[in-house]
Amino acid sequence: MMKLYQVEWCPYCARVRSKMTDLLITYINVNVPRNKADRKELMEVSGQTGVPTLVDDDLVIADDDDAIIEYLEKKCSGKELKV
């Protein structure tokens, strides 16, 4: 299952959440701490602390809402993905 690392106050995270809702994607929402130094789990999975970050199996798209949305649209359309 996909995991979205995010914070509620981030407009880029809100864009990704909205797209996931529109596409009827079931995912795990992980709210990360406001302080980047406290984002240990996010650092472990992606090597960075920026949000939004999407994890889908072995794929990690870090800190790029446009790339995440493009990935989600392609995945849900059934088109071949080139990541």
PyMOL commands that set and color helices and strands:
alter all, ss='L'
color gray80, all
select helices_A, chain A and resi 11-22+36-38+40-46+65-77
alter helices_A, ss='H'
color red, helices_A
select strands_A, chain A and resi 2-6+27-31+53-56+59-62
alter strands_A, ss='S'
color yellow, strands_A
deselect
rebuild
show_as cartoon
